Amino acid sequence: MDRTRLPSPTIRVAGIRVAAASYLTYAGAYQLTLITTVSDPVVELHSSYLGHPDGDAGVQHLELAAGGEPLTVSELRPGQDLLIEDRRACLYDHLAHLQELLGAHTGAPVTIDLAEDALELVENA
């Protein structure tokens, strides 16, 4: 599987911009993986989405944070709640989970602004 680099989101922790890189990869029409790494604090989030709009969608987030144990969070959602065919929804979900992870790891407020180009690229990759 090839990885496609996405335009980096603008991430601020306690108002300070932090460096980040995001990627996507997929294995067919009904699977998508999104990865975002943040350099300081060192945090990675790997999110995989597998499902069909007429069935269930499995969502797994692998959380990696400096000084912490790896944690995998899994859930099953109705396919209509998170359409795998709508990759934009998956990207929004991934970044919302990243915002929660960074906030929990740092104890500080976190904002994430998504580049418009990322939405277009995730849809067409």
Buried (B, 14 or more C-beta within 10 A) or exposed (E): EEEBEBBBBEBBBEEEEBEBBBBBBBEEEBBBBBBBBBEEBEBBBBBBBBBEBEEBBBBBBBBBBEEEEEEEBEEEBEBEEBBBEBBBBBBBBBBEBBBBBBBEBBEEEBBBEBBEEBBEBBEEB
